[in-house]
Amino acid sequence: MNLLKEFLLDDTCSYLSGKKQTTHYKVINNCDSKSCEALIERGYRRFGKMYFRPICTTCTECQSIKIDVENYAFGKSAKRVIKKSKDITSYIQVPSVTQEHLELFEKYHLYMHDKKGWDYSATTAQHYYNSFVTGHADFGYEVLYYDQQKLIAVDLIDILENGISSIYFYYDPDYAQYSLGKLSLYNQIKYAKNTNKKWIYLGYYVEGCPSLSYKAQYTPYLTLQGRPHEHEKFIWS
């Protein structure tokens, strides 16, 4: 693992209006799976070669959350989502960027801009590559969802020794009736159960942020206590 750069950045909060946030960034080249998992277990997220976590001194609303896979049970709603999608196919491979990816990514973000007021700026192939393709090493993957030959969703994940870290998911809004976000998470859980992995790392739960508060419905889950440093013991409860 080669730490290229480390810095703090103060900015407007991404999750709660009227607040500021301080984020700790690490830019890491050739990060291995074990080092990645050590950071994820301590509340970091990964985009490309960038690892980051909020370290705000006056706010603790961002709670790192992970699903307890062994004790998770698929309810009736989950089974309906899975059944409804029986004709949707999926493939897993190393992350890539194609014109299909970029067009779907753009369509999704324009939709979320109109529906939920997300900030919007057009992406580029280079920006997408830096965020989702580079840095995947031997643990980063994308799950591609298709309706026949049409790409309708992309789920970016890290498959680590003890669990799966959800990085980012986007989909075609024309297929909203299939609840593709839920489907992708159910498929992660099924894969984790079949491979004896303990956790699905969901990133941050923020009660006051609708885009993140949904995560609390996937029970049982644990939350990270405090902000442990790299060589400190971490506690989830």
N, C-alpha and C positions, 0 to 999 in steps of 0.2 A: 504494500500500500504506500502510495506516494502522495503526501499532503502538499498540494500545490499552493494553496492560499487559504487563509482563515480570517474572517472579519465579521463585524457586527454592523447591522444596518437598521436605522430608524426610519419608519415609514407609516403611512396611514394603514390602520388595521384592515386586513383582507376580509374579516369575518363579522365584525361588529361596527356599526356606524358610530361616528363621533369619537372613536378611540385611536390611539397610536399603538404601534407595535415595534418591538425590538427583536430582530431575528439573528440568530447565530448561524453563519454559513461556513461550510468546509468544502473546498474544491479538491477532489481526490482523484488521482489517476491510478488506474490498475487496482481498484479496490476489490479485494477478494470477498467471497461469500461470507466467511466467518466475521470479517471486519464489518461488512455491511449489516449483518444481523446484530452485532454488538451495538451499532449505532441505532438501529431501528428499535432495539429493546430499551434504549435510553431516550426515546422520543423523537428521533430524527426521521425525516422523510427524504426520499431520493428523487431528484429529477436530473437525469443525465449523470454527469460527474459531480453534481451539486447535492450536498447533504445539508439539511437545514432544520432548525426547530425554533419556536418562539421562546424567548427568555424575558418576557416583559416583567418588570419589577412590581408593578401595581395591579396586575391582572393575572388570574390563573384560569380563565375560562376555557382555554384550549387544553383539553384532556386527551392524552394519547389513549387509545382504546383498542382492545383486541378480543376477538371472539374465541370462546372456549369450544374448540371444535368437537372434542370427545363428547361433551354434554349438550351439544346443540342438536335439537330435534326438528325435523321439517314438519311444519304445521300444514293445515288444509290449504291455506293461502299459497304457501310455497309450492305445494304439489300442483295446484291449479296453474301457477305460472309455468312450471316445468312441463306440464301436459300441453298447455297452449302452444308451447314453442317446439313441439315435436318435429316440425318440418324445417326448423332453422338448424343449419349445420355450423360447426365451429372447428377451427384449426389452431394449433399452437405452434409458434415458431419464434425465432429470435426477432427482436424489434426491427422494423423497417420503415421507410418512408416512400410512398408512391403518390401519384396524382390522386388516386382514389382516397388515400388517407387524408390528404390535404383538403380535398373537396368536402369530405364528410366532417372533418374537424371544423371547417369554416361554417358549414350548414348548422352544425350543433350549436356553435357559439353564437351565431346570429339568432337562433331560436331562443337560447337562454337569455340573450340580451333583451329580446322582446318580452319574454315570459316573466323573467325574474329580475330584470334590470342589471344583469352582469355587465361589467366593463367589457368593451369590445375593441379589439384592434386586429387587423388582418394579420394572419401568420405567414411565415415564409418557410420554405423547405429547410433552410439553415436553422431557423429558430426551432422548428419541430425536431430536427435531428439532434440539436443540442439538448433539448428537453427530454426526449423520449427514446432516442436510439443509442447515442453514445453512452458509455459507462455501464452497459449491461453485463459485461464480462461473461461468466458462465452461469449466471443466475437470473438474468433479466429476460423476460419473454413478452410476447403479445398474443392474445387470443383473439382471432378474427371470427366474427359472426357473419354468416351469409344467408340471404334468401335467394336460393338457387345460385346465380353467378354474381349477385349484387352484394357488395360489402355494406352491412347495416350497423355494425358496431365494432369497436376496438377496446379491448381490456388490457391494460399494461400492468404487469405484475412482476414481482421478484419471488422466485421459488427458493427459499432458504432452508437450512437444515431442519429447523423446528416449526416453520410455518410459511405462509404466503403473505407477502406485503402488497397490498393494493396501492398502486401508484396513481393511475388515472383511467377513467372510463368515459367514452363518448359514443353517441349513437345517432342514428337517423331519426329525427322527430316524426317522420311519417310512419314509423313503427312503434310509436309510444304505447299502443294497445298491448304490446307484448311484454311490457315491464322489463326491458332488456337489462337495466341496471340491476334489478333484483335477480334476474336470471344469471347474470355473470357472477354475482356473489354466491348464489346457490351452487353454481358449478365449481367455484373455488372451494367451497366447503366440502362438496362431494369428493373433489380431488384430494383435499387434505385428509379426509376420513380414509380414503382408499390407500393413501401413502403414509398413514400414521403420523401426520404432522399435527402439532398441538394447537396452533393458533392461526387466525386470520388477522393480520395487522391492518386496521382500518384507518390509520392516521388520526386526525383530531376530531373529537366530538366537542361541539360548542352549542350549548343549550339554546342560545338566542339566535342562532344562525340556521335558518331552514335548510340550507344546502348541506349542513353537517349534522343537524340534530336527529335526522332519521336513523342514524347509526345505533341509537339506543334501543331500537326495536329488535336488534339481533342479539338475543339473550341465550345463554348467559355470556357476559363479557367481563373483562377486567380493565382497570385503568391504572396507569403508571403513577406512582407516588413521587412527587417532586420532580426535579430536573437533575438526575445523577450525572456526574462527570464520567468521562470515558472509562476510567479505571475504578469507579465506585460501583458497589453492588446496587443493582436495580431491584425495586419491589413493585410488583403488580398485585392489586387486591380488588 
